[in-house]
Structure formats: C-alpha cells, structure tokens
Amino acid sequence: MTRRGLGAQLGELVAGVAVAAAIVIVPVVIGSVGRAAAEGPAATGATDTAALRLGYFANVTHLPALVGLETGILADELGATALEPQPFNAGPAAVEALSAGAIDAAYLGPSPAINSYVQSGGTSLRVVAGAVGGGAALVVREGIDDADDLRGATLATPQLGNTQDVALRTWLADHGLETSPTGGGDVDIVPTDNARTLQLFRTGALDGAWLPEPWASRLVLEADAEVLVDEASLWTEGEFPTTLLVVRTEFLEAHPDAVAALVAGHAASVDFIAAHTDEVPALVNARLADDAGAPLPDAVLERALAHVAPTVDPFAATLPVLQRNAVAAGTAAGGDLAGILDLGPLDAVRDAAGLPPIDGAGLDGGTR
C-alpha cells in the first residue's frame, strides 16, 4: 500500500531543554494568517449561537488547540459565543460525542473523521481545516530491529480504528504481517489508553506501540524505547495529516458565523505558534497540567514539539489513501469522500491575509 504526500518536508529544529527554551517550529503553511483574520469576513464577535462545544486531546499533536485555548485566541475570535472545551483520549470517542450532538466541533485524527463521514453517508461532519502534520511513530523495545522481529509481538495503539491504529496495521501488512481487528494474527494489536501503554511497556507486557506525541517521546525518554518507524518517513516529502479540525454538519449549517470564527481562531493559533516559539512550551505545559493533571518533563516536551508541524492544510490528497488503508486493515468501510471538506471559511481567512486557497484535491463540497 503506497502512501503519498504533498509539498515541502516537515521539519522542526528545537533548541534547549528548559520549558522556557527557544524552539523553532516550522508550520507547513508558510505565511501570516492569524491576526489578519480578525479584519476579514470571519471577524471576532460571532453571535449566531450561545456556545460552541469543542473537543480535543491533551496531546502535542493537538498543538493549535492547546495553544489556542491557553492563550484565549480561540475564545477571543468567537466573541460573544462561549467556547466550551472538552478533552478526549482518542478519536473514536470524540466521533461518538460529535455524532450524538454532545460536541459541535473537534480536533480529530483523519481516520475517525473519514470513517464517520462514510458511515453517515456524508452527513455527519465536515473537515474545515488541517491542524497538525507529523508527530507519530512506532516505538519498540530493545532487540526489535525490523519488521521480522515483530512476529509474535504484542503492540499497542490508542484505540481501534484511530489514525495510529490504521497506520500500524498498514505498515505491518506492507511487511507481510497479518493482524486482526479482534486481536491475534502475526502481531497482536491491543487498543490501550496512552498512559496505560507507558505503564505496560515498562513492565514488559508490551513490545511496542504506534503512538502520537508526546507519548512516543515519553516511551523513548522514560522507558528506553527505540524508534523503529517515524511515520513521516512513509510519506512523500514527509507530509501527512495527524490532526484535522472538523465540525458537525448540522452545526455548520445552522451556525456558519460561529464556524467562521472558530476557523479564524484556529488559523490565528497556528500563526501564534510560528511567531512566538519561545512561549509555546510553557503554554502547552500549562494546558496539559490542567487537562492531564501534570506538565510534561522538559526533555519530553522538547522532543515532542520537534516532531509536529502546525498547519491549516488538511493535505486533502492523502485522505483517500488513508481511507484505503483503513478499509484494507478492516477497521473502516469504503465510500465516497467527495464533499468531506468545507474549506470556504478557511479560504476567507486566507484571502483576508493575502494568501491563496488551500488545495482541496476535489473533495471540497462547500462554497468556495
């Protein structure tokens, strides 16, 4: 199964080990978007709904959400619409909340987003922007040097059918190793909460895991794991979506002004990360302390930030590839992805900043 990517290679240089150390994070989308959005059509002060309930994960792969919430950028752009953030642990759980109407929008991995869209016949959600590229890896115990060494191993992923779960099953299949969504096969994949994965790896109950940041870094630095596969190495020029910003379709249709403001705030958060790199570690750790109960160690945060790239680009051309991978892995059904994107609000933000629209690869069903 061949993976394809777009554009310039992801890469970030992170310097220093203290939380206050200066870091350089290179967003995939170059150019100022954020504050210019406040002067465009997605301006501050959306009042077509009293509140917007936003799901996200306490993971570094949700960096624009963490920074946007902690700085108040997202809330500021929403104006009179109250922002109600709700943290989740994995994509399928967030999709369930989205489908049930318990949240209105979410930062979400592409596999759960695609699966929800297809299962609903194209009615459940729309992808309104990209959020993060990169930041996922297969980390393993000492002595595992290639795919052949994994035969008979037990590996973990955050949740069955989530983005990292599909990536692991696809990579193993590419190397001739069979897996099953119900467990067993040449390699046994056990869906496990990320914190539990760290504990089980330390005890030797797991041989490895395909994880998002900061958990890949935590296993490397806190449990002596080794990186067997950096997912960026599997994509042309290293570009693939780890996190997208999605909105429940019903909410998008009923409250377009609030969605426009959310997208403007998201773009502003991505911009802030690029322009205020010295402030990012402290902001991330402050948010993680609130959501997860404790900040990350400096070295873990430094390493994790070095592997993620904030972006507004959803890398639309990769979505059909990700869908085919999920279908082949047995975790999703096939279906038409036309219309899964609605990049109209993002186009308006970028136009206000003098930037061209993002390529929707023919999947945009919104008004552009």
Rosetta blueprint (number, residue, H / E / L):
1 M L
2 T L
3 R L
4 R L
5 G L
6 L L
7 G L
8 A L
9 Q L
10 L L
11 G L
12 E L
13 L E
14 V E
15 A L
16 G L
17 V L
18 A L
19 V L
20 A L
21 A L
22 A L
23 I E
24 V E
25 I L
26 V L
27 P L
28 V L
29 V L
30 I L
31 G L
32 S L
33 V L
34 G H
35 R H
36 A H
37 A H
38 A L
39 E L
40 G L
41 P L
42 A L
43 A L
44 T L
45 G L
46 A L
47 T L
48 D L
49 T L
50 A L
51 A E
52 L E
53 R E
54 L E
55 G E
56 Y E
57 F E
58 A L
59 N L
60 V H
61 T H
62 H H
63 L H
64 P H
65 A H
66 L H
67 V H
68 G H
69 L H
70 E H
71 T H
72 G L
73 I H
74 L H
75 A H
76 D H
77 E H
78 L H
79 G L
80 A L
81 T L
82 A E
83 L E
84 E E
85 P E
86 Q E
87 P E
88 F E
89 N L
90 A L
91 G H
92 P H
93 A H
94 A H
95 V H
96 E H
97 A H
98 L H
99 S H
100 A L
101 G L
102 A L
103 I L
104 D L
105 A E
106 A E
107 Y E
108 L E
109 G L
110 P H
111 S H
112 P H
113 A H
114 I H
115 N H
116 S H
117 Y H
118 V H
119 Q H
120 S L
121 G L
122 G L
123 T L
124 S L
125 L E
126 R E
127 V E
128 V E
129 A E
130 G E
131 A E
132 V E
133 G E
134 G E
135 G L
136 A E
137 A E
138 L E
139 V E
140 V E
141 R L
142 E L
143 G L
144 I L
145 D L
146 D L
147 A H
148 D H
149 D H
150 L H
151 R L
152 G L
153 A L
154 T E
155 L E
156 A E
157 T E
158 P L
159 Q L
160 L L
161 G L
162 N L
163 T H
164 Q H
165 D H
166 V H
167 A H
168 L H
169 R H
170 T H
171 W H
172 L H
173 A H
174 D H
175 H L
176 G L
177 L L
178 E L
179 T E
180 S L
181 P L
182 T L
183 G L
184 G L
185 G E
186 D L
187 V L
188 D E
189 I E
190 V E
191 P E
192 T L
193 D L
194 N H
195 A H
196 R H
197 T H
198 L H
199 Q H
200 L H
201 F H
202 R H
203 T H
204 G L
205 A L
206 L L
207 D L
208 G E
209 A E
210 W E
211 L E
212 P E
213 E L
214 P L
215 W H
216 A H
217 S H
218 R H
219 L H
220 V H
221 L H
222 E H
223 A H
224 D L
225 A L
226 E E
227 V E
228 L E
229 V E
230 D E
231 E H
232 A H
233 S H
234 L H
235 W L
236 T H
237 E H
238 G H
239 E L
240 F L
241 P E
242 T E
243 T E
244 L E
245 L E
246 V E
247 V E
248 R E
249 T H
250 E H
251 F H
252 L H
253 E H
254 A H
255 H L
256 P H
257 D H
258 A H
259 V H
260 A H
261 A H
262 L H
263 V H
264 A H
265 G H
266 H H
267 A H
268 A H
269 S H
270 V H
271 D H
272 F H
273 I H
274 A H
275 A H
276 H L
277 T L
278 D L
279 E L
280 V H
281 P H
282 A H
283 L H
284 V H
285 N H
286 A H
287 R H
288 L H
289 A H
290 D H
291 D H
292 A H
293 G L
294 A L
295 P L
296 L L
297 P L
298 D H
299 A H
300 V H
301 L H
302 E H
303 R H
304 A H
305 L H
306 A L
307 H L
308 V E
309 A E
310 P E
311 T L
312 V L
313 D L
314 P L
315 F L
316 A H
317 A H
318 T H
319 L H
320 P H
321 V H
322 L H
323 Q H
324 R H
325 N H
326 A H
327 V H
328 A H
329 A H
330 G L
331 T L
332 A L
333 A L
334 G L
335 G L
336 D L
337 L L
338 A L
339 G L
340 I L
341 L E
342 D L
343 L L
344 G H
345 P H
346 L H
347 D H
348 A H
349 V H
350 R H
351 D H
352 A H
353 A L
354 G L
355 L L
356 P L
357 P L
358 I L
359 D L
360 G L
361 A L
362 G L
363 L L
364 D E
365 G L
366 G L
367 T L
368 R L
